[in-house]
Amino acid sequence: MTVQTEVLVLGGGPGGYTAAFRAADLGKKVTLVERYPVLGGVCLNVGCIPSKALLHMAQVIYEARESAARGVVFADPEIDLSKLRQWKERVVKTLNKGLAGLAGQRKVEVIYGTGRFTASNTLEVTDENGSQTKTIQFEQAIIAAGSRPVKLPGWPEDPRIMDSTAALALEEVPESLLVVGGGVIGMEMACVYHALGTKISVVELTDQLLPGADPDLVKPLHQIASKRYEAIWLNTKVTAVEFQKKGVKVSLEGKGAPDAQVFDRVLVAVGRRPNSDLLNLEAAGIATDERGFIPVDDKQRTNIPHIYAIGDIVGNPMLAHKASYEGKIAAEVICGEPAAFQALAIPAVAYTDPEVAWMGKTEMELKQEGVEYEKGVFPWAASGRALTLGRRDGMTKLLSDKKTGRILGAGIVGPHAGELIAETVLALEMGADAEDIALTIHPHPSLSETVMFAAEIIDGSITDLYLGKN
């Protein structure tokens, strides 16, 4: 069976369905190929959405525990794991159904199966049983095939070794869990399992949690995690795993690393790799780099002019909101619109407790690049709203150009940091300077006004702190 289409989109995740829907809205006949039986990709089905549902419940548990010190005491929670899984799955299915409806409204043809290129204008799709194939002939294509978790070489297969997908399945609450990788995914899953009652240990190869974020943003998270978790080992790696009848024996190497320890389960969260090796890109003549990413220009074009690529498969950061942004660009370029990737900042968020969010340039990057900058750091211990939430451990930081005052970067740690960071992204994109934010009236009391206070520190007009006379 052969299908003719104008635009083929390979992959139905946030980038893929956004690209497909935008191209359809602009008048193109679109065919969307998705390997799973539902739309949404990794993010919706086994990533962003289910993890945030579980993190919300973790936060409820933490807040209930912490309220005792303020005079409201709750009984210890009773965890009904089956009901928790069902609720998480209902959230996912609701969004799955919504996407299917949006595809139908736009008359986007959705074909479920695994796609592989057979030439620069054809794709072969095999159904999940491997029994039927379809050939899609396309004029232009957008590759949005995503990524998958990295597996550590030499580690044997065993259900007690989990990746993020298995961790989100929530089969059980183990008594002990070793999280290998202190990045965003690892720390989010550590938060979920700890709240549910698991004893957590974290091992990270670099010298800090959340590598890539400024150390001062990570410090409050590390301090809280250190109190809650059994151990956090930095500059440490796993050298061996041994499967025993009652657990997994793990050997570690690094400064302060303990003797081999036994854990009920091990979560491997050391990164993701692009799915480019699964697509037979050679048949279409599409080039990849040494890491398997597909190079693209600012219009998302690959080296084959009528084939575009977006999302995780084109490189870091591997974030759903970046993929969606790129998906719109690719669709609009295909339809003759004047679009190009010109984003100045892509925000990153760890939905841990506390949340950590940052955007634009970090202090580390500015120092490496030799950029002279001003810094305004407002501690949440001086925020009325933060104190009413019982969260004085947070902070808001703004970075601005020393000469022009323009916002260069920002970081926020504390509850709802992922929501608060958006204001700073807009400020950077609009070319705002610190004074613009300082002169913008924010609601009081609110966490959002900490952004204004940080700007006032740079501007020299802060009254909610005393910094001394110049």
C-alpha positions in Angstrom: 0.0 0.0 0.0 1.3 3.4 -1.0 0.4 6.7 0.6 1.0 10.0 -1.2 1.5 13.1 1.0 2.9 16.6 0.8 4.5 16.7 4.2 5.6 13.6 6.2 6.3 14.1 9.9 8.2 11.2 11.5 7.4 11.1 15.2 4.4 12.2 17.1 5.9 13.8 20.2 5.6 17.5 21.2 7.8 18.6 18.3 6.3 16.2 15.7 2.6 16.8 16.4 3.2 20.6 16.7 4.9 20.5 13.3 2.2 18.4 11.7 -0.6 20.6 13.1 1.1 23.8 12.0 1.7 22.5 8.5 -1.9 21.4 8.3 -3.2 24.8 9.5 -1.1 26.4 6.7 -2.8 24.3 4.1 -0.6 21.2 3.6 -1.7 17.6 3.3 0.1 16.0 6.3 0.9 12.4 7.2 2.1 11.8 10.8 3.9 8.5 11.5 4.2 7.4 15.2 5.7 4.2 16.4 3.6 4.0 19.6 -0.2 3.3 19.5 -0.9 6.9 20.8 0.4 10.4 20.1 2.5 12.4 22.5 5.8 10.7 22.3 8.2 10.1 25.2 7.2 13.4 26.9 3.5 12.7 27.2 3.6 9.0 27.7 6.7 8.1 29.6 8.4 11.4 30.4 7.4 15.0 31.2 3.7 14.5 32.0 3.6 11.3 34.1 6.7 12.4 36.0 5.1 15.8 36.9 1.9 14.0 38.0 4.0 11.9 40.4 6.1 14.9 41.5 2.9 16.7 42.4 1.8 13.9 44.7 5.4 13.9 46.1 5.0 17.6 46.9 1.7 17.0 48.6 3.3 14.4 50.8 6.3 16.6 51.7 4.0 19.6 52.5 1.8 17.4 54.7 4.9 16.2 56.6 6.4 19.7 57.0 3.1 21.2 58.2 3.5 19.5 61.6 6.1 22.1 62.6 3.5 24.8 62.0 0.8 23.3 64.1 -1.1 21.1 61.6 -0.4 17.4 62.0 -1.5 14.8 59.4 -1.3 11.1 59.8 1.3 9.3 57.8 0.1 8.8 54.2 -1.2 5.4 53.1 0.1 4.8 49.6 -2.3 3.0 47.3 0.2 2.3 44.4 -2.5 0.9 42.1 -4.7 3.9 42.5 -1.8 6.3 42.1 -0.8 4.6 38.8 -4.4 4.7 37.5 -4.6 8.5 38.2 -1.2 9.1 36.4 -2.5 7.0 33.5 -5.8 8.9 33.3 -3.8 12.2 33.0 -1.8 10.8 30.1 -4.9 9.3 28.4 -6.8 12.5 28.6 -4.0 14.3 26.7 -3.7 11.4 24.3 -7.4 11.7 23.5 -7.0 15.4 23.0 -4.2 15.1 20.6 -6.0 12.5 18.5 -9.0 14.9 18.4 -6.8 17.8 17.2 -5.3 15.6 14.5 -8.7 14.6 13.3 -10.0 18.2 13.3 -7.0 19.2 11.1 -7.4 16.1 8.8 -3.8 15.0 9.6 -3.5 11.3 8.6 -1.9 9.4 11.4 -0.2 6.1 10.7 1.0 4.0 13.6 4.1 2.0 13.1 7.9 2.1 12.8 9.2 4.2 10.0 12.5 3.8 8.0 13.6 5.7 5.0 14.0 3.8 1.8 15.0 6.8 -0.4 15.1 10.6 -0.1 11.3 10.7 -0.9 10.0 7.5 0.5 9.5 6.0 4.0 8.5 2.5 4.8 6.2 2.0 7.8 5.9 -1.4 9.5 3.1 -2.0 12.0 3.7 -3.1 15.6 3.3 -6.8 14.7 5.8 -6.5 11.9 3.3 -8.1 9.5 2.2 -5.2 7.4 4.1 -2.4 5.7 3.1 0.9 4.0 5.2 3.0 1.7 4.8 6.8 2.1 5.9 9.0 -0.8 6.4 12.6 0.4 7.4 15.9 -1.1 9.0 17.2 2.2 9.6 15.6 5.5 10.2 16.6 9.1 12.2 14.1 11.3 11.0 14.3 14.9 12.0 10.8 16.0 13.4 11.8 19.4 15.8 10.0 21.7 16.0 7.1 24.2 17.8 6.6 27.5 21.5 5.8 27.5 22.4 2.3 28.7 25.7 1.8 30.5 28.0 -0.5 28.5 28.5 -3.9 30.0 25.6 -3.8 32.4 23.5 -7.0 32.1 19.7 -6.9 31.6 17.8 -7.3 34.8 14.4 -5.8 35.8 16.0 -4.4 39.0 18.0 -2.0 36.7 15.6 0.7 35.6 15.6 3.5 33.2 13.3 6.5 33.5 10.5 4.7 31.6 10.6 1.7 34.0 10.8 4.0 37.0 7.7 5.9 35.9 5.8 2.6 35.5 5.8 2.5 39.4 5.7 -1.3 39.7 6.7 -1.1 43.3 8.2 1.1 46.0 11.6 -0.5 46.7 13.1 -0.2 50.2 16.3 1.2 48.7 17.2 2.8 45.4 20.5 3.9 43.9 20.1 6.7 41.4 23.0 6.7 38.9 23.1 10.2 37.5 22.4 13.4 39.4 20.9 15.3 36.5 17.3 16.5 36.1 15.7 13.1 35.4 17.6 11.3 38.2 16.9 13.9 40.8 13.2 14.1 39.8 12.8 10.4 40.2 14.7 10.4 43.4 12.2 13.0 44.7 9.2 10.8 43.8 10.5 7.6 45.2 11.7 9.2 48.4 8.3 10.8 49.1 6.8 7.3 48.6 9.1 5.8 51.2 12.2 4.6 49.5 15.7 5.1 50.9 17.6 7.0 48.2 21.3 7.2 47.4 22.6 9.3 44.4 25.9 8.8 42.6 27.0 11.5 40.2 30.2 11.5 38.0 30.7 15.3 38.1 31.3 17.6 41.1 27.7 18.8 41.5 24.1 17.8 41.1 22.3 19.2 38.0 25.5 19.7 35.9 25.3 22.8 33.8 23.4 24.9 36.3 25.3 27.5 38.5 26.5 26.0 41.8 24.6 28.6 43.9 21.3 27.5 42.3 22.0 23.8 43.1 23.1 24.4 46.7 19.6 24.7 48.2 18.6 21.5 46.4 21.7 19.7 47.6 21.2 20.8 51.2 17.6 19.5 51.3 18.4 16.3 49.4 21.4 15.6 51.8 19.0 15.7 54.8 16.5 13.4 53.1 18.6 10.9 51.3 20.9 8.3 52.6 23.9 9.5 50.6 25.0 11.7 47.7 28.3 10.8 46.2 29.9 13.3 43.8 32.9 12.8 41.6 32.0 9.1 41.8 31.3 6.4 39.3 29.9 2.9 39.4 32.6 0.3 38.6 30.7 -3.0 38.9 27.2 -4.4 39.5 26.5 -7.9 40.9 23.0 -9.4 41.0 22.3 -11.2 44.2 19.2 -13.0 45.4 18.2 -10.1 47.6 19.4 -7.1 45.6 22.0 -5.5 43.4 25.5 -5.2 44.8 27.1 -2.0 43.5 30.8 -1.1 43.6 31.7 2.6 43.5 34.9 4.5 42.8 35.7 8.1 43.8 36.5 10.5 46.7 34.5 9.3 49.7 33.0 6.4 47.9 31.9 3.6 50.3 32.5 -0.1 50.1 30.2 -2.0 47.8 26.6 -1.7 48.9 23.4 -3.6 48.1 20.3 -1.9 46.8 16.8 -3.3 45.9 16.8 -1.4 42.6 19.1 0.8 40.6 17.9 3.7 38.4 20.2 4.6 35.5 19.7 8.2 34.4 22.9 9.2 32.7 21.5 10.9 29.7 19.7 10.2 26.4 20.9 9.3 22.9 19.2 10.3 19.5 17.2 7.7 17.7 18.9 8.5 14.3 20.4 5.0 14.1 16.9 3.4 13.9 15.8 5.4 10.8 18.0 4.1 8.0 19.0 7.7 7.2 21.7 6.5 4.8 19.0 5.6 2.3 17.8 9.2 2.2 21.4 10.6 2.2 20.9 12.4 5.6 24.1 13.2 7.4 24.7 12.8 11.2 27.5 13.9 13.4 29.8 11.6 15.4 27.2 11.5 18.3 24.3 10.6 16.0 22.7 14.0 16.0 21.4 15.4 12.7 22.9 18.8 11.9 20.4 21.4 10.8 20.5 25.1 9.8 18.5 27.9 11.4 15.5 26.8 9.3 15.8 23.2 10.6 16.9 21.9 7.2 19.2 18.9 7.0 21.8 18.4 4.3 18.9 17.2 2.1 17.0 20.4 1.3 13.5 19.0 1.4 14.1 17.1 4.7 14.0 18.9 8.0 14.8 17.7 11.6 13.7 18.9 15.0 13.8 18.1 18.7 16.1 15.7 20.5 17.5 14.2 17.3 19.2 17.5 16.3 21.0 18.0 19.6 20.9 19.5 23.1 19.1 20.7 25.0 16.7 17.8 24.8 13.6 19.6 25.9 10.0 19.3 24.8 9.5 23.1 24.5 12.6 23.4 22.3 11.2 20.6 20.0 7.8 22.4 19.7 9.4 25.7 18.9 11.5 24.0 16.2 8.5 22.1 14.9 6.7 25.3 14.1 9.7 26.8 12.4 10.1 23.7 10.1 6.4 23.7 9.2 6.4 27.4 8.5 9.5 27.3 6.3 8.0 24.4 4.3 4.9 26.5 3.8 6.9 29.5 2.6 6.6 31.6 5.8 9.6 33.8 6.9 10.6 31.6 9.9 14.0 30.8 11.5 15.3 29.6 14.8 16.2 32.9 16.6 15.4 32.1 20.2 17.9 33.8 22.6 17.1 31.6 25.6 15.7 28.1 26.2 14.7 27.7 29.8 15.6 24.6 31.8 13.7 23.3 34.8 14.2 20.6 37.4 10.8 19.9 39.0 12.5 18.7 42.2 11.9 19.9 45.7 12.9 22.7 45.6 12.4 23.4 41.9 15.5 24.7 40.1 15.1 26.8 36.9 17.5 28.8 34.8 17.7 30.5 31.4 20.1 32.5 29.2 23.7 32.6 30.2 24.9 31.1 33.4 27.6 32.8 35.5 30.0 30.0 34.5 29.4 30.8 30.9 29.8 34.6 31.3 33.1 34.1 33.1 34.4 31.7 30.5 33.4 34.2 27.7 34.9 37.1 29.5 31.7 39.1 29.7 31.4 41.8 32.3 28.1 41.4 34.2 26.2 42.6 37.1 24.4 40.2 39.5 21.4 40.6 41.7 20.6 37.8 44.1 17.5 38.1 46.3 17.2 35.5 49.1 13.8 34.2 49.7 14.4 34.4 53.4 13.5 38.1 52.9 10.3 37.3 50.9 7.1 37.6 52.8 5.3 35.2 50.4 8.1 32.6 50.7 7.9 32.7 54.5 4.2 32.2 54.4 4.9 29.0 52.4 7.5 27.9 54.9 10.2 28.0 52.1 12.9 30.4 53.1 15.5 28.3 51.3 15.0 29.7 47.8 16.6 32.5 45.8 16.2 34.5 42.6 19.2 35.6 40.6 19.4 38.0 37.6 22.5 38.6 35.5 22.8 41.7 33.3 25.3 43.2 31.0 27.5 45.6 33.0 27.6 48.2 30.2 24.0 48.1 28.8 22.0 46.7 31.7 20.3 44.2 29.4 19.3 40.9 31.0 21.7 38.1 30.1 20.5 35.2 32.3 18.5 34.2 35.3 18.2 31.5 37.8 15.5 30.7 40.4 15.4 28.0 43.1 12.3 27.4 45.1 8.6 26.4 44.7 7.2 27.2 41.3 10.6 28.2 39.9 9.5 26.7 36.6 6.6 29.1 36.4 8.5 32.1 37.6 11.4 31.7 35.1 9.1 32.6 32.1 9.1 36.3 33.0 12.9 36.4 32.8 12.9 34.6 29.4 10.4 37.2 28.1 12.6 40.0 29.5 15.7 38.7 27.7 13.8 38.1 24.4 12.4 41.6 24.5 15.7 43.2 25.2 14.7 44.4 28.7 17.3 45.7 31.1 17.3 45.4 34.9 15.7 48.8 35.3 12.8 47.8 33.2 12.0 44.9 35.5 12.7 47.0 38.6 10.1 49.6 37.4 7.5 47.0 36.7 4.9 46.7 39.5 4.6 43.2 40.8 1.8 41.8 43.0 2.6 41.7 46.8 3.1 39.4 48.5 4.1 37.0 45.7 7.1 34.9 44.7 7.1 36.8 41.3 8.2 40.0 43.1 11.5 38.3 43.9 12.4 38.9 40.3 11.7 42.6 40.7 13.7 42.6 43.9 16.7 41.0 42.2 16.5 43.6 39.5 16.3 46.4 42.1 19.6 45.1 43.6 21.3 45.5 40.2 19.5 48.9 39.8 20.6 50.0 43.2 17.0 50.9 44.3 16.3 47.9 46.6 14.5 48.7 49.9 13.6 45.2 51.0 17.2 44.5 51.8 20.0 46.8 53.1 23.1 46.4 51.1 25.1 49.3 52.6 26.0 52.6 51.1 28.2 52.9 48.1 
